[in-house]
Amino acid sequence: MKKVNTDTLLYRRQMVEMAMETKKFLKIPASIITNTPNDMELGNIIRGMYIQRVKDADDHIAYIKSLEN
């Protein structure tokens, strides 16, 4: 049983690390760049995408950490 707990903790730690890593990068589809004529609007779209990505990652981290209790 101890082995399962150790593996589970390792898996959870890796999941948190992966979620933290996803907050560092954002992949922008070329269609968004080419179909948005205004750079200010494009910036707003990209910022919105990034904010959502960070929120999703933070929610996932909180969920994984809640499993420890």
PDB file of N, CA, C and O in Angstrom:
ATOM      1  N   MET A   1       0.823  -1.199   0.000  1.00  0.00           N
ATOM      2  CA  MET A   1       0.000   0.000   0.000  1.00  0.00           C
ATOM      3  C   MET A   1       0.868   1.264   0.000  1.00  0.00           C
ATOM      4  O   MET A   1       0.500   2.268  -0.611  1.00  0.00           O
ATOM      5  N   LYS A   2       2.005   1.217   0.676  1.00  0.00           N
ATOM      6  CA  LYS A   2       2.901   2.362   0.726  1.00  0.00           C
ATOM      7  C   LYS A   2       3.380   2.748  -0.671  1.00  0.00           C
ATOM      8  O   LYS A   2       3.511   3.935  -0.970  1.00  0.00           O
ATOM      9  N   LYS A   3       3.645   1.756  -1.532  1.00  0.00           N
ATOM     10  CA  LYS A   3       4.111   2.018  -2.897  1.00  0.00           C
ATOM     11  C   LYS A   3       3.078   2.820  -3.681  1.00  0.00           C
ATOM     12  O   LYS A   3       3.431   3.744  -4.413  1.00  0.00           O
ATOM     13  N   VAL A   4       1.815   2.470  -3.529  1.00  0.00           N
ATOM     14  CA  VAL A   4       0.751   3.176  -4.236  1.00  0.00           C
ATOM     15  C   VAL A   4       0.709   4.630  -3.782  1.00  0.00           C
ATOM     16  O   VAL A   4       0.577   5.530  -4.611  1.00  0.00           O
ATOM     17  N   ASN A   5       0.817   4.867  -2.491  1.00  0.00           N
ATOM     18  CA  ASN A   5       0.794   6.227  -1.985  1.00  0.00           C
ATOM     19  C   ASN A   5       1.977   7.034  -2.506  1.00  0.00           C
ATOM     20  O   ASN A   5       1.817   8.202  -2.863  1.00  0.00           O
ATOM     21  N   THR A   6       3.155   6.432  -2.554  1.00  0.00           N
ATOM     22  CA  THR A   6       4.335   7.118  -3.068  1.00  0.00           C
ATOM     23  C   THR A   6       4.160   7.441  -4.546  1.00  0.00           C
ATOM     24  O   THR A   6       4.470   8.551  -4.979  1.00  0.00           O
ATOM     25  N   ASP A   7       3.669   6.490  -5.317  1.00  0.00           N
ATOM     26  CA  ASP A   7       3.422   6.721  -6.740  1.00  0.00           C
ATOM     27  C   ASP A   7       2.367   7.797  -6.943  1.00  0.00           C
ATOM     28  O   ASP A   7       2.504   8.645  -7.825  1.00  0.00           O
ATOM     29  N   THR A   8       1.329   7.767  -6.143  1.00  0.00           N
ATOM     30  CA  THR A   8       0.260   8.752  -6.251  1.00  0.00           C
ATOM     31  C   THR A   8       0.783  10.149  -5.953  1.00  0.00           C
ATOM     32  O   THR A   8       0.464  11.100  -6.666  1.00  0.00           O
ATOM     33  N   LEU A   9       1.582  10.274  -4.907  1.00  0.00           N
ATOM     34  CA  LEU A   9       2.149  11.576  -4.561  1.00  0.00           C
ATOM     35  C   LEU A   9       3.077  12.083  -5.654  1.00  0.00           C
ATOM     36  O   LEU A   9       3.068  13.271  -5.976  1.00  0.00           O
ATOM     37  N   LEU A  10       3.876  11.190  -6.224  1.00  0.00           N
ATOM     38  CA  LEU A  10       4.761  11.566  -7.316  1.00  0.00           C
ATOM     39  C   LEU A  10       3.953  12.036  -8.526  1.00  0.00           C
ATOM     40  O   LEU A  10       4.283  13.048  -9.144  1.00  0.00           O
ATOM     41  N   TYR A  11       2.907  11.305  -8.854  1.00  0.00           N
ATOM     42  CA  TYR A  11       2.043  11.667  -9.981  1.00  0.00           C
ATOM     43  C   TYR A  11       1.408  13.034  -9.748  1.00  0.00           C
ATOM     44  O   TYR A  11       1.375  13.864 -10.657  1.00  0.00           O
ATOM     45  N   ARG A  12       0.908  13.273  -8.550  1.00  0.00           N
ATOM     46  CA  ARG A  12       0.284  14.559  -8.247  1.00  0.00           C
ATOM     47  C   ARG A  12       1.296  15.697  -8.337  1.00  0.00           C
ATOM     48  O   ARG A  12       0.983  16.766  -8.861  1.00  0.00           O
ATOM     49  N   ARG A  13       2.501  15.471  -7.832  1.00  0.00           N
ATOM     50  CA  ARG A  13       3.544  16.491  -7.907  1.00  0.00           C
ATOM     51  C   ARG A  13       3.868  16.806  -9.375  1.00  0.00           C
ATOM     52  O   ARG A  13       4.041  17.969  -9.742  1.00  0.00           O
ATOM     53  N   GLN A  14       3.949  15.777 -10.197  1.00  0.00           N
ATOM     54  CA  GLN A  14       4.231  15.984 -11.619  1.00  0.00           C
ATOM     55  C   GLN A  14       3.090  16.731 -12.303  1.00  0.00           C
ATOM     56  O   GLN A  14       3.330  17.564 -13.178  1.00  0.00           O
ATOM     57  N   MET A  15       1.860  16.438 -11.912  1.00  0.00           N
ATOM     58  CA  MET A  15       0.711  17.140 -12.488  1.00  0.00           C
ATOM     59  C   MET A  15       0.762  18.633 -12.148  1.00  0.00           C
ATOM     60  O   MET A  15       0.473  19.475 -12.998  1.00  0.00           O
ATOM     61  N   VAL A  16       1.123  18.954 -10.924  1.00  0.00           N
ATOM     62  CA  VAL A  16       1.250  20.360 -10.519  1.00  0.00           C
ATOM     63  C   VAL A  16       2.377  21.027 -11.296  1.00  0.00           C
ATOM     64  O   VAL A  16       2.221  22.156 -11.761  1.00  0.00           O
ATOM     65  N   GLU A  17       3.510  20.344 -11.443  1.00  0.00           N
ATOM     66  CA  GLU A  17       4.628  20.903 -12.204  1.00  0.00           C
ATOM     67  C   GLU A  17       4.231  21.154 -13.657  1.00  0.00           C
ATOM     68  O   GLU A  17       4.591  22.183 -14.230  1.00  0.00           O
ATOM     69  N   MET A  18       3.499  20.229 -14.248  1.00  0.00           N
ATOM     70  CA  MET A  18       3.057  20.395 -15.631  1.00  0.00           C
ATOM     71  C   MET A  18       2.100  21.578 -15.755  1.00  0.00           C
ATOM     72  O   MET A  18       2.181  22.342 -16.718  1.00  0.00           O
ATOM     73  N   ALA A  19       1.206  21.732 -14.798  1.00  0.00           N
ATOM     74  CA  ALA A  19       0.268  22.857 -14.828  1.00  0.00           C
ATOM     75  C   ALA A  19       1.022  24.184 -14.690  1.00  0.00           C
ATOM     76  O   ALA A  19       0.691  25.165 -15.356  1.00  0.00           O
ATOM     77  N   MET A  20       2.025  24.203 -13.831  1.00  0.00           N
ATOM     78  CA  MET A  20       2.836  25.418 -13.687  1.00  0.00           C
ATOM     79  C   MET A  20       3.577  25.731 -14.997  1.00  0.00           C
ATOM     80  O   MET A  20       3.706  26.892 -15.385  1.00  0.00           O
ATOM     81  N   GLU A  21       4.047  24.702 -15.653  1.00  0.00           N
ATOM     82  CA  GLU A  21       4.771  24.873 -16.922  1.00  0.00           C
ATOM     83  C   GLU A  21       3.854  25.414 -18.021  1.00  0.00           C
ATOM     84  O   GLU A  21       4.297  26.203 -18.856  1.00  0.00           O
ATOM     85  N   THR A  22       2.595  25.007 -18.032  1.00  0.00           N
ATOM     86  CA  THR A  22       1.672  25.479 -19.074  1.00  0.00           C
ATOM     87  C   THR A  22       1.413  26.969 -18.966  1.00  0.00           C
ATOM     88  O   THR A  22       0.996  27.595 -19.940  1.00  0.00           O
ATOM     89  N   LYS A  23       1.654  27.551 -17.789  1.00  0.00           N
ATOM     90  CA  LYS A  23       1.441  28.987 -17.620  1.00  0.00           C
ATOM     91  C   LYS A  23       2.546  29.804 -18.275  1.00  0.00           C
ATOM     92  O   LYS A  23       2.419  31.021 -18.408  1.00  0.00           O
ATOM     93  N   LYS A  24       3.624  29.153 -18.685  1.00  0.00           N
ATOM     94  CA  LYS A  24       4.769  29.868 -19.267  1.00  0.00           C
ATOM     95  C   LYS A  24       4.647  30.088 -20.767  1.00  0.00           C
ATOM     96  O   LYS A  24       5.314  30.964 -21.318  1.00  0.00           O
ATOM     97  N   PHE A  25       3.802  29.304 -21.440  1.00  0.00           N
ATOM     98  CA  PHE A  25       3.744  29.358 -22.897  1.00  0.00           C
ATOM     99  C   PHE A  25       2.297  29.434 -23.367  1.00  0.00           C
ATOM    100  O   PHE A  25       1.383  28.943 -22.704  1.00  0.00           O
ATOM    101  N   LEU A  26       2.111  30.056 -24.518  1.00  0.00           N
ATOM    102  CA  LEU A  26       0.786  30.140 -25.122  1.00  0.00           C
ATOM    103  C   LEU A  26       0.934  29.932 -26.625  1.00  0.00           C
ATOM    104  O   LEU A  26       1.693  30.641 -27.286  1.00  0.00           O
ATOM    105  N   LYS A  27       0.222  28.980 -27.145  1.00  0.00           N
ATOM    106  CA  LYS A  27       0.256  28.692 -28.575  1.00  0.00           C
ATOM    107  C   LYS A  27      -0.900  29.445 -29.229  1.00  0.00           C
ATOM    108  O   LYS A  27      -2.062  29.236 -28.878  1.00  0.00           O
ATOM    109  N   ILE A  28      -0.579  30.319 -30.177  1.00  0.00           N
ATOM    110  CA  ILE A  28      -1.578  31.135 -30.854  1.00  0.00           C
ATOM    111  C   ILE A  28      -1.802  30.574 -32.253  1.00  0.00           C
ATOM    112  O   ILE A  28      -0.867  30.502 -33.051  1.00  0.00           O
ATOM    113  N   PRO A  29      -3.042  30.174 -32.555  1.00  0.00           N
ATOM    114  CA  PRO A  29      -3.317  29.702 -33.916  1.00  0.00           C
ATOM    115  C   PRO A  29      -3.081  30.821 -34.941  1.00  0.00           C
ATOM    116  O   PRO A  29      -3.424  31.978 -34.699  1.00  0.00           O
ATOM    117  N   ALA A  30      -2.507  30.468 -36.057  1.00  0.00           N
ATOM    118  CA  ALA A  30      -2.214  31.445 -37.109  1.00  0.00           C
ATOM    119  C   ALA A  30      -3.480  32.134 -37.589  1.00  0.00           C
ATOM    120  O   ALA A  30      -3.437  33.306 -37.962  1.00  0.00           O
ATOM    121  N   SER A  31      -4.606  31.432 -37.587  1.00  0.00           N
ATOM    122  CA  SER A  31      -5.859  32.028 -38.055  1.00  0.00           C
ATOM    123  C   SER A  31      -6.274  33.226 -37.201  1.00  0.00           C
ATOM    124  O   SER A  31      -6.851  34.184 -37.716  1.00  0.00           O
ATOM    125  N   ILE A  32      -5.987  33.176 -35.914  1.00  0.00           N
ATOM    126  CA  ILE A  32      -6.311  34.324 -35.054  1.00  0.00           C
ATOM    127  C   ILE A  32      -5.454  35.517 -35.443  1.00  0.00           C
ATOM    128  O   ILE A  32      -5.939  36.647 -35.501  1.00  0.00           O
ATOM    129  N   ILE A  33      -4.196  35.266 -35.707  1.00  0.00           N
ATOM    130  CA  ILE A  33      -3.283  36.350 -36.072  1.00  0.00           C
ATOM    131  C   ILE A  33      -3.667  36.947 -37.427  1.00  0.00           C
ATOM    132  O   ILE A  33      -3.713  38.168 -37.580  1.00  0.00           O
ATOM    133  N   THR A  34      -3.938  36.096 -38.396  1.00  0.00           N
ATOM    134  CA  THR A  34      -4.236  36.603 -39.740  1.00  0.00           C
ATOM    135  C   THR A  34      -5.637  37.193 -39.862  1.00  0.00           C
ATOM    136  O   THR A  34      -5.860  38.066 -40.699  1.00  0.00           O
ATOM    137  N   ASN A  35      -6.577  36.739 -39.051  1.00  0.00           N
ATOM    138  CA  ASN A  35      -7.962  37.222 -39.158  1.00  0.00           C
ATOM    139  C   ASN A  35      -8.261  38.412 -38.259  1.00  0.00           C
ATOM    140  O   ASN A  35      -9.382  38.921 -38.268  1.00  0.00           O
ATOM    141  N   THR A  36      -7.290  38.861 -37.489  1.00  0.00           N
ATOM    142  CA  THR A  36      -7.494  40.018 -36.621  1.00  0.00           C
ATOM    143  C   THR A  36      -6.702  41.180 -37.204  1.00  0.00           C
ATOM    144  O   THR A  36      -5.476  41.211 -37.103  1.00  0.00           O
ATOM    145  N   PRO A  37      -7.402  42.141 -37.817  1.00  0.00           N
ATOM    146  CA  PRO A  37      -6.714  43.209 -38.528  1.00  0.00           C
ATOM    147  C   PRO A  37      -6.060  44.253 -37.616  1.00  0.00           C
ATOM    148  O   PRO A  37      -5.126  44.938 -38.034  1.00  0.00           O
ATOM    149  N   ASN A  38      -6.533  44.379 -36.397  1.00  0.00           N
ATOM    150  CA  ASN A  38      -6.070  45.424 -35.503  1.00  0.00           C
ATOM    151  C   ASN A  38      -5.157  44.815 -34.433  1.00  0.00           C
ATOM    152  O   ASN A  38      -5.543  43.869 -33.746  1.00  0.00           O
ATOM    153  N   ASP A  39      -3.952  45.362 -34.299  1.00  0.00           N
ATOM    154  CA  ASP A  39      -2.993  44.827 -33.327  1.00  0.00           C
ATOM    155  C   ASP A  39      -3.485  44.973 -31.885  1.00  0.00           C
ATOM    156  O   ASP A  39      -3.194  44.126 -31.040  1.00  0.00           O
ATOM    157  N   MET A  40      -4.218  46.028 -31.610  1.00  0.00           N
ATOM    158  CA  MET A  40      -4.742  46.224 -30.263  1.00  0.00           C
ATOM    159  C   MET A  40      -5.778  45.144 -29.935  1.00  0.00           C
ATOM    160  O   MET A  40      -5.793  44.593 -28.835  1.00  0.00           O
ATOM    161  N   GLU A  41      -6.624  44.860 -30.891  1.00  0.00           N
ATOM    162  CA  GLU A  41      -7.621  43.796 -30.715  1.00  0.00           C
ATOM    163  C   GLU A  41      -6.933  42.435 -30.570  1.00  0.00           C
ATOM    164  O   GLU A  41      -7.328  41.617 -29.739  1.00  0.00           O
ATOM    165  N   LEU A  42      -5.914  42.206 -31.378  1.00  0.00           N
ATOM    166  CA  LEU A  42      -5.154  40.958 -31.293  1.00  0.00           C
ATOM    167  C   LEU A  42      -4.521  40.810 -29.913  1.00  0.00           C
ATOM    168  O   LEU A  42      -4.537  39.728 -29.326  1.00  0.00           O
ATOM    169  N   GLY A  43      -3.972  41.891 -29.407  1.00  0.00           N
ATOM    170  CA  GLY A  43      -3.388  41.862 -28.068  1.00  0.00           C
ATOM    171  C   GLY A  43      -4.423  41.519 -27.010  1.00  0.00           C
ATOM    172  O   GLY A  43      -4.145  40.754 -26.086  1.00  0.00           O
ATOM    173  N   ASN A  44      -5.611  42.083 -27.146  1.00  0.00           N
ATOM    174  CA  ASN A  44      -6.681  41.777 -26.195  1.00  0.00           C
ATOM    175  C   ASN A  44      -7.104  40.318 -26.268  1.00  0.00           C
ATOM    176  O   ASN A  44      -7.370  39.693 -25.241  1.00  0.00           O
ATOM    177  N   ILE A  45      -7.165  39.778 -27.472  1.00  0.00           N
ATOM    178  CA  ILE A  45      -7.528  38.369 -27.647  1.00  0.00           C
ATOM    179  C   ILE A  45      -6.463  37.470 -27.007  1.00  0.00           C
ATOM    180  O   ILE A  45      -6.784  36.535 -26.274  1.00  0.00           O
ATOM    181  N   ILE A  46      -5.206  37.767 -27.294  1.00  0.00           N
ATOM    182  CA  ILE A  46      -4.111  36.959 -26.748  1.00  0.00           C
ATOM    183  C   ILE A  46      -4.071  37.060 -25.229  1.00  0.00           C
ATOM    184  O   ILE A  46      -3.889  36.055 -24.542  1.00  0.00           O
ATOM    185  N   ARG A  47      -4.241  38.264 -24.706  1.00  0.00           N
ATOM    186  CA  ARG A  47      -4.250  38.437 -23.249  1.00  0.00           C
ATOM    187  C   ARG A  47      -5.397  37.634 -22.626  1.00  0.00           C
ATOM    188  O   ARG A  47      -5.219  37.001 -21.585  1.00  0.00           O
ATOM    189  N   GLY A  48      -6.561  37.660 -23.257  1.00  0.00           N
ATOM    190  CA  GLY A  48      -7.698  36.878 -22.769  1.00  0.00           C
ATOM    191  C   GLY A  48      -7.417  35.383 -22.783  1.00  0.00           C
ATOM    192  O   GLY A  48      -7.782  34.664 -21.853  1.00  0.00           O
ATOM    193  N   MET A  49      -6.767  34.922 -23.844  1.00  0.00           N
ATOM    194  CA  MET A  49      -6.399  33.512 -23.933  1.00  0.00           C
ATOM    195  C   MET A  49      -5.434  33.144 -22.805  1.00  0.00           C
ATOM    196  O   MET A  49      -5.561  32.090 -22.183  1.00  0.00           O
ATOM    197  N   TYR A  50      -4.462  34.035 -22.552  1.00  0.00           N
ATOM    198  CA  TYR A  50      -3.476  33.755 -21.518  1.00  0.00           C
ATOM    199  C   TYR A  50      -4.113  33.765 -20.125  1.00  0.00           C
ATOM    200  O   TYR A  50      -3.826  32.899 -19.298  1.00  0.00           O
ATOM    201  N   ILE A  51      -4.965  34.735 -19.879  1.00  0.00           N
ATOM    202  CA  ILE A  51      -5.648  34.803 -18.584  1.00  0.00           C
ATOM    203  C   ILE A  51      -6.455  33.536 -18.347  1.00  0.00           C
ATOM    204  O   ILE A  51      -6.457  33.000 -17.239  1.00  0.00           O
ATOM    205  N   GLN A  52      -7.142  33.052 -19.378  1.00  0.00           N
ATOM    206  CA  GLN A  52      -7.928  31.820 -19.247  1.00  0.00           C
ATOM    207  C   GLN A  52      -7.020  30.618 -18.993  1.00  0.00           C
ATOM    208  O   GLN A  52      -7.349  29.748 -18.187  1.00  0.00           O
ATOM    209  N   ARG A  53      -5.886  30.571 -19.677  1.00  0.00           N
ATOM    210  CA  ARG A  53      -4.948  29.468 -19.486  1.00  0.00           C
ATOM    211  C   ARG A  53      -4.433  29.435 -18.050  1.00  0.00           C
ATOM    212  O   ARG A  53      -4.369  28.370 -17.435  1.00  0.00           O
ATOM    213  N   VAL A  54      -4.067  30.592 -17.521  1.00  0.00           N
ATOM    214  CA  VAL A  54      -3.570  30.673 -16.148  1.00  0.00           C
ATOM    215  C   VAL A  54      -4.667  30.264 -15.170  1.00  0.00           C
ATOM    216  O   VAL A  54      -4.407  29.534 -14.213  1.00  0.00           O
ATOM    217  N   LYS A  55      -5.889  30.731 -15.406  1.00  0.00           N
ATOM    218  CA  LYS A  55      -7.008  30.366 -14.527  1.00  0.00           C
ATOM    219  C   LYS A  55      -7.229  28.860 -14.540  1.00  0.00           C
ATOM    220  O   LYS A  55      -7.382  28.240 -13.488  1.00  0.00           O
ATOM    221  N   ASP A  56      -7.244  28.274 -15.734  1.00  0.00           N
ATOM    222  CA  ASP A  56      -7.433  26.820 -15.846  1.00  0.00           C
ATOM    223  C   ASP A  56      -6.320  26.061 -15.123  1.00  0.00           C
ATOM    224  O   ASP A  56      -6.586  25.082 -14.426  1.00  0.00           O
ATOM    225  N   ALA A  57      -5.075  26.512 -15.288  1.00  0.00           N
ATOM    226  CA  ALA A  57      -3.948  25.854 -14.630  1.00  0.00           C
ATOM    227  C   ALA A  57      -4.059  25.988 -13.113  1.00  0.00           C
ATOM    228  O   ALA A  57      -3.818  25.027 -12.383  1.00  0.00           O
ATOM    229  N   ASP A  58      -4.421  27.174 -12.644  1.00  0.00           N
ATOM    230  CA  ASP A  58      -4.571  27.377 -11.204  1.00  0.00           C
ATOM    231  C   ASP A  58      -5.699  26.521 -10.631  1.00  0.00           C
ATOM    232  O   ASP A  58      -5.571  25.968  -9.539  1.00  0.00           O
ATOM    233  N   ASP A  59      -6.805  26.415 -11.375  1.00  0.00           N
ATOM    234  CA  ASP A  59      -7.915  25.563 -10.937  1.00  0.00           C
ATOM    235  C   ASP A  59      -7.473  24.101 -10.859  1.00  0.00           C
ATOM    236  O   ASP A  59      -7.828  23.390  -9.919  1.00  0.00           O
ATOM    237  N   HIS A  60      -6.706  23.664 -11.839  1.00  0.00           N
ATOM    238  CA  HIS A  60      -6.224  22.280 -11.859  1.00  0.00           C
ATOM    239  C   HIS A  60      -5.267  22.026 -10.684  1.00  0.00           C
ATOM    240  O   HIS A  60      -5.334  20.983 -10.034  1.00  0.00           O
ATOM    241  N   ILE A  61      -4.388  22.982 -10.423  1.00  0.00           N
ATOM    242  CA  ILE A  61      -3.460  22.858  -9.300  1.00  0.00           C
ATOM    243  C   ILE A  61      -4.237  22.771  -7.987  1.00  0.00           C
ATOM    244  O   ILE A  61      -3.932  21.939  -7.133  1.00  0.00           O
ATOM    245  N   ALA A  62      -5.235  23.629  -7.833  1.00  0.00           N
ATOM    246  CA  ALA A  62      -6.042  23.609  -6.606  1.00  0.00           C
ATOM    247  C   ALA A  62      -6.751  22.263  -6.456  1.00  0.00           C
ATOM    248  O   ALA A  62      -6.842  21.727  -5.352  1.00  0.00           O
ATOM    249  N   TYR A  63      -7.252  21.722  -7.562  1.00  0.00           N
ATOM    250  CA  TYR A  63      -7.924  20.421  -7.517  1.00  0.00           C
ATOM    251  C   TYR A  63      -6.954  19.315  -7.099  1.00  0.00           C
ATOM    252  O   TYR A  63      -7.266  18.504  -6.228  1.00  0.00           O
ATOM    253  N   ILE A  64      -5.786  19.291  -7.720  1.00  0.00           N
ATOM    254  CA  ILE A  64      -4.795  18.258  -7.379  1.00  0.00           C
ATOM    255  C   ILE A  64      -4.388  18.372  -5.919  1.00  0.00           C
ATOM    256  O   ILE A  64      -4.271  17.362  -5.225  1.00  0.00           O
ATOM    257  N   LYS A  65      -4.173  19.584  -5.452  1.00  0.00           N
ATOM    258  CA  LYS A  65      -3.778  19.781  -4.058  1.00  0.00           C
ATOM    259  C   LYS A  65      -4.910  19.399  -3.093  1.00  0.00           C
ATOM    260  O   LYS A  65      -4.647  18.965  -1.971  1.00  0.00           O
ATOM    261  N   SER A  66      -6.159  19.559  -3.526  1.00  0.00           N
ATOM    262  CA  SER A  66      -7.283  19.197  -2.659  1.00  0.00           C
ATOM    263  C   SER A  66      -7.369  17.690  -2.467  1.00  0.00           C
ATOM    264  O   SER A  66      -7.957  17.224  -1.491  1.00  0.00           O
ATOM    265  N   LEU A  67      -6.794  16.926  -3.380  1.00  0.00           N
ATOM    266  CA  LEU A  67      -6.808  15.479  -3.276  1.00  0.00           C
ATOM    267  C   LEU A  67      -5.885  14.985  -2.167  1.00  0.00           C
ATOM    268  O   LEU A  67      -6.028  13.858  -1.691  1.00  0.00           O
ATOM    269  N   GLU A  68      -4.952  15.817  -1.761  1.00  0.00           N
ATOM    270  CA  GLU A  68      -4.002  15.432  -0.723  1.00  0.00           C
ATOM    271  C   GLU A  68      -4.652  15.399   0.649  1.00  0.00           C
ATOM    272  O   GLU A  68      -4.148  14.743   1.560  1.00  0.00           O
ATOM    273  N   ASN A  69      -5.767  16.104   0.804  1.00  0.00           N
ATOM    274  CA  ASN A  69      -6.423  16.170   2.125  1.00  0.00           C
ATOM    275  C   ASN A  69      -7.381  15.039   2.350  1.00  0.00           C
ATOM    276  O   ASN A  69      -8.004  14.960   3.409  1.00  0.00           O
TER     277      ASN A  69
END
